Structures are given as structure tokens and as C-alpha cells.
Amino acid sequence: MSTVSGVLAFLLEIGVYAAAGWWGFTRRVHLLLRLVLAVCLVALFAVVWALFGAPSAVYPLHGAARAVLELCWFGAGAGAWAAVKGRQAALWFCGAWLLSTALEVAFA
């Protein structure tokens, strides 16, 4: 993996956490529940990524399983971006993910 694709992939992972937390915080419930939801969503995403997606994952996925994980992971991030900032933000996020994936494949 090139340095550029690695940095872009890391920024996209942070983008998923940010979108999930932001989405949780924008629900129309009591402030305390919004905070709990935001923190729990970020924690859930962090656990899933640490178990299956991170370079040092406990149970690293490869091949088709990795592709499914990334589609679900970044798709959830795009959905959260769409919910909090609109379709254009989600499209930009998807475009960045496609660029990151293309760079990763090109330099593999």
C-alpha cells in the first residue's frame, strides 16, 4: 500500500467514525441519549474495525469477505453522511473511497 492510499484510507476510517457519531448526536431525543448513542455508535464501529478491518485486526478478513466488510463499513459511513449532510456529501465520501480502493489495488 502506498503512503497516499494509506493516509486516504485512514482519513476515510475517521470519516466513518465522525459520520456515525454525528448521526447519533443529531437524533431528536434527550441530550443525554444523543450523547450515549453517538458514543456507542463510534465504539461499535471501532470494535468491528479492530476485529476485522484494521491492519492489525484480531481476525483479519481477506478476499470477498474483506470486500463485503468494506462495502458495509464505508456504505454505512456514506449513509450517515447522507443523513447528516445530504446526498452530495455521501457522493464525495464514496468517490474518495473508490479512489482509495483504486490506489490500494494499483499499488498492491
Backbone as JSON, one array per atom type, in Angstrom:
{
  "sequence": "MSTVSGVLAFLLEIGVYAAAGWWGFTRRVHLLLRLVLAVCLVALFAVVWALFGAPSAVYPLHGAARAVLELCWFGAGAGAWAAVKGRQAALWFCGAWLLSTALEVAFA",
  "N": [[0.85, -1.18, 0.0], [0.61, 2.16, -0.89], [1.91, 5.22, 0.51], [0.17, 7.38, 0.13], [-2.33, 6.15, -0.44], [-2.65, 4.8, 1.95], [-2.83, 6.88, 3.85], [-5.13, 8.17, 2.89], [-6.99, 6.08, 3.21], [-6.96, 5.87, 6.01], [-7.96, 8.41, 6.73], [-10.51, 8.18, 5.65], [-11.54, 6.15, 7.28], [-11.64, 7.54, 9.72], [-13.51, 9.36, 8.89], [-15.79, 7.75, 8.74], [-16.21, 7.13, 11.44], [-16.67, 9.75, 12.39], [-19.0, 10.49, 10.95], [-20.84, 8.56, 11.86], [-20.94, 9.11, 14.63], [-21.83, 11.77, 14.51], [-24.29, 11.45, 13.27], [-25.62, 9.96, 15.26], [-25.67, 11.87, 17.27], [-27.4, 13.76, 16.26], [-29.98, 12.86, 16.47], [-33.42, 13.15, 17.43], [-33.81, 13.22, 20.37], [-33.51, 13.21, 23.96], [-30.74, 15.1, 25.25], [-28.79, 13.64, 26.74], [-29.3, 11.01, 25.87], [-28.67, 11.32, 23.17], [-25.92, 11.79, 23.34], [-25.07, 9.34, 24.46], [-25.88, 7.57, 22.42], [-24.3, 8.49, 20.25], [-21.68, 8.01, 21.23], [-21.81, 5.22, 21.65], [-22.28, 4.28, 19.04], [-19.9, 5.04, 17.71], [-18.11, 3.53, 19.23], [-19.02, 0.92, 18.63], [-18.48, 0.77, 15.86], [-15.71, 1.04, 16.03], [-14.98, -1.31, 17.38], [-15.78, -3.3, 15.55], [-14.09, -2.66, 13.39], [-11.58, -2.98, 14.56], [-11.62, -5.7, 15.11], [-11.93, -6.94, 12.57], [-11.13, -5.32, 10.34], [-8.85, -3.6, 10.56], [-5.31, -3.09, 9.94], [-3.89, -4.53, 11.88], [-5.77, -6.36, 12.76], [-7.71, -8.54, 14.87], [-9.03, -10.76, 13.8], [-8.34, -10.84, 10.82], [-9.82, -10.09, 7.68], [-9.96, -11.34, 4.32], [-9.96, -11.2, 0.74], [-13.13, -11.89, -0.69], [-14.65, -11.68, 1.65], [-13.43, -9.52, 2.91], [-14.02, -7.52, 1.07], [-16.82, -7.4, 1.34], [-16.99, -6.56, 4.02], [-15.79, -3.99, 3.78], [-17.57, -2.77, 1.97], [-19.92, -2.72, 3.52], [-19.01, -1.3, 5.79], [-17.96, 1.25, 4.78], [-20.16, 1.92, 3.3], [-22.08, 2.27, 5.29], [-20.95, 4.48, 6.48], [-21.19, 6.33, 4.35], [-23.97, 6.41, 4.19], [-24.55, 7.56, 6.67], [-23.32, 10.04, 6.33], [-24.94, 11.01, 4.27], [-27.34, 11.24, 5.68], [-26.78, 13.24, 7.56], [-25.55, 15.37, 6.22], [-26.39, 15.37, 3.6], [-26.97, 14.24, 0.17], [-24.87, 14.96, -1.57], [-22.57, 15.12, 0.05], [-22.36, 12.43, 0.77], [-21.85, 11.32, -1.74], [-19.36, 12.46, -2.36], [-17.87, 11.27, -0.33], [-18.09, 8.56, -1.05], [-16.8, 8.68, -3.52], [-14.19, 9.32, -2.7], [-13.61, 7.0, -1.29], [-13.68, 5.11, -3.37], [-11.5, 6.04, -4.88], [-9.44, 5.61, -3.0], [-9.56, 2.81, -2.8], [-8.93, 2.11, -5.44], [-6.3, 3.09, -5.6], [-5.12, 1.45, -3.69], [-5.39, -1.07, -4.87], [-3.9, -0.65, -7.19], [-1.32, -0.3, -6.21], [-0.78, -2.62, -4.92]],
  "CA": [[0.0, 0.0, 0.0], [1.4, 3.38, -0.94], [1.66, 6.16, 1.61], [-1.01, 8.18, -0.19], [-3.54, 5.35, -0.25], [-2.76, 4.52, 3.39], [-3.33, 8.09, 4.52], [-6.51, 8.36, 2.47], [-7.79, 5.05, 3.87], [-7.09, 6.25, 7.42], [-8.88, 9.55, 6.81], [-11.87, 7.67, 5.4], [-11.97, 5.47, 8.5], [-12.01, 8.6, 10.65], [-14.76, 9.91, 8.37], [-16.89, 6.85, 9.12], [-16.46, 7.38, 12.87], [-17.26, 11.09, 12.54], [-20.37, 10.48, 10.44], [-21.67, 7.75, 12.75], [-21.14, 9.88, 15.85], [-22.63, 12.95, 14.19], [-25.66, 10.97, 13.05], [-26.19, 9.63, 16.57], [-25.88, 13.09, 18.06], [-28.45, 14.59, 15.67], [-31.32, 12.28, 16.67], [-34.33, 14.03, 18.18], [-34.07, 12.67, 21.69], [-32.88, 13.96, 25.05], [-29.31, 15.31, 25.05], [-28.03, 12.52, 27.29], [-29.46, 9.87, 24.97], [-27.9, 11.61, 21.95], [-24.51, 11.56, 23.66], [-24.87, 7.9, 24.61], [-25.99, 6.97, 21.09], [-23.11, 8.85, 19.47], [-20.51, 7.28, 21.76], [-21.99, 3.79, 21.4], [-22.09, 4.0, 17.61], [-18.47, 5.12, 17.43], [-17.49, 2.35, 19.87], [-19.39, -0.26, 17.85], [-17.69, 0.79, 14.63], [-14.31, 0.8, 16.4], [-14.81, -2.73, 17.7], [-15.87, -4.06, 14.29], [-12.89, -2.41, 12.6], [-10.44, -3.59, 15.26], [-11.7, -7.16, 15.0], [-11.91, -7.48, 11.22], [-10.68, -4.48, 9.23], [-7.59, -2.89, 10.77], [-4.12, -3.85, 9.55], [-3.53, -5.43, 12.98], [-7.04, -6.92, 13.23], [-7.69, -9.82, 15.57], [-9.47, -11.75, 12.8], [-8.32, -10.09, 9.56], [-10.56, -10.66, 6.56], [-9.29, -11.25, 3.03], [-10.76, -11.56, -0.42], [-14.54, -11.49, -0.77], [-15.11, -11.27, 2.99], [-12.91, -8.16, 3.13], [-14.8, -6.64, 0.21], [-18.13, -7.23, 1.97], [-16.78, -5.7, 5.19], [-15.57, -2.61, 3.36], [-18.82, -2.25, 1.41], [-20.83, -2.42, 4.64], [-18.39, -0.27, 6.63], [-17.95, 2.54, 4.13], [-21.55, 2.2, 2.93], [-22.72, 2.84, 6.48], [-20.41, 5.85, 6.6], [-21.83, 7.15, 3.32], [-25.36, 6.61, 4.61], [-24.58, 8.53, 7.77], [-23.04, 11.36, 5.74], [-26.15, 11.43, 3.56], [-28.36, 11.62, 6.65], [-26.47, 14.47, 8.3], [-25.11, 16.47, 5.35], [-27.02, 15.31, 2.29], [-26.5, 13.31, -0.85], [-23.59, 15.37, -2.15], [-21.51, 14.7, 0.98], [-22.24, 10.98, 0.64], [-21.21, 11.03, -3.02], [-17.94, 12.8, -2.2], [-17.29, 10.22, 0.51], [-17.99, 7.35, -1.89], [-15.75, 8.92, -4.51], [-12.9, 9.21, -2.02], [-13.41, 5.58, -1.0], [-13.33, 4.45, -4.63], [-10.12, 6.44, -5.19], [-8.58, 4.9, -2.07], [-9.55, 1.4, -3.2], [-8.19, 2.02, -6.7], [-4.88, 3.26, -5.29], [-4.69, 0.26, -2.97], [-5.27, -2.15, -5.87], [-2.83, -0.31, -8.12], [-0.01, -0.41, -5.55], [-0.69, -3.89, -4.15]],
  "C": [[0.89, 1.23, 0.0], [1.03, 4.27, 0.24], [0.39, 6.96, 1.37], [-2.29, 7.38, 0.05], [-3.73, 5.0, 1.22], [-3.31, 5.69, 4.16], [-4.79, 8.32, 4.16], [-7.43, 7.34, 3.13], [-8.0, 5.39, 5.34], [-8.06, 7.41, 7.59], [-10.32, 9.12, 6.55], [-12.4, 6.9, 6.61], [-12.41, 6.49, 9.55], [-13.33, 9.24, 10.22], [-15.97, 9.05, 8.72], [-17.24, 7.08, 10.6], [-17.16, 8.73, 13.08], [-18.72, 11.1, 12.09], [-21.3, 9.7, 11.36], [-21.97, 8.5, 14.04], [-22.04, 11.08, 15.63], [-24.08, 12.54, 13.99], [-26.33, 10.67, 14.39], [-26.52, 10.86, 17.38], [-27.01, 13.96, 17.51], [-29.85, 13.99, 15.78], [-32.13, 13.22, 17.56], [-34.77, 13.37, 19.48], [-33.35, 13.55, 22.71], [-31.36, 14.02, 24.82], [-28.47, 14.14, 25.57], [-28.12, 11.3, 26.39], [-28.7, 10.07, 23.66], [-26.41, 11.35, 22.19], [-24.2, 10.07, 23.77], [-24.91, 7.21, 23.25], [-24.76, 7.26, 20.25], [-21.89, 8.06, 19.92], [-20.63, 5.79, 21.47], [-21.81, 3.43, 19.94], [-20.61, 4.03, 17.24], [-17.75, 3.9, 18.02], [-17.79, 1.09, 19.09], [-18.58, -0.34, 16.57], [-16.23, 0.5, 14.93], [-14.06, -0.67, 16.69], [-14.84, -3.57, 16.43], [-14.58, -3.89, 13.49], [-11.66, -3.06, 13.25], [-10.44, -5.11, 15.12], [-11.43, -7.66, 13.59], [-11.22, -6.64, 10.16], [-9.32, -3.84, 9.36], [-6.41, -3.74, 10.3], [-3.66, -4.84, 10.62], [-4.76, -6.09, 13.59], [-6.85, -8.27, 13.91], [-8.03, -10.96, 14.61], [-9.5, -11.06, 11.43], [-9.06, -10.83, 8.44], [-9.8, -10.42, 5.27], [-10.27, -11.61, 1.93], [-12.18, -11.03, -0.37], [-15.07, -11.02, 0.58], [-14.65, -9.85, 3.3], [-13.71, -7.15, 2.31], [-16.18, -6.37, 0.81], [-18.02, -6.33, 3.2], [-16.63, -4.25, 4.78], [-16.82, -1.99, 2.75], [-19.79, -1.86, 2.52], [-20.31, -1.26, 5.48], [-18.5, 1.12, 6.0], [-19.34, 2.92, 3.6], [-22.32, 2.78, 4.09], [-22.24, 4.27, 6.71], [-21.05, 6.79, 5.59], [-23.29, 7.43, 3.67], [-25.48, 7.62, 5.73], [-24.28, 9.93, 7.25], [-24.26, 11.89, 5.0], [-27.22, 11.92, 4.53], [-28.05, 12.96, 7.32], [-26.1, 15.64, 7.4], [-25.69, 16.43, 3.95], [-26.32, 14.4, 1.31], [-25.13, 13.68, -1.41], [-22.42, 14.96, -1.24], [-21.28, 13.2, 0.89], [-21.54, 10.61, -0.67], [-19.72, 11.36, -2.99], [-17.22, 11.72, -1.38], [-17.09, 8.94, -0.29], [-16.9, 7.5, -2.93], [-14.36, 8.79, -3.9], [-12.6, 7.75, -1.69], [-13.02, 4.81, -2.27], [-11.9, 4.78, -5.05], [-9.14, 5.69, -4.29], [-8.45, 3.43, -2.45], [-8.75, 1.21, -4.49], [-6.69, 2.16, -6.47], [-4.32, 2.02, -4.59], [-4.48, -0.91, -3.94], [-4.08, -1.9, -6.8], [-1.45, -0.53, -7.51], [0.14, -1.68, -4.73], [0.38, -4.8, -4.7]]
}
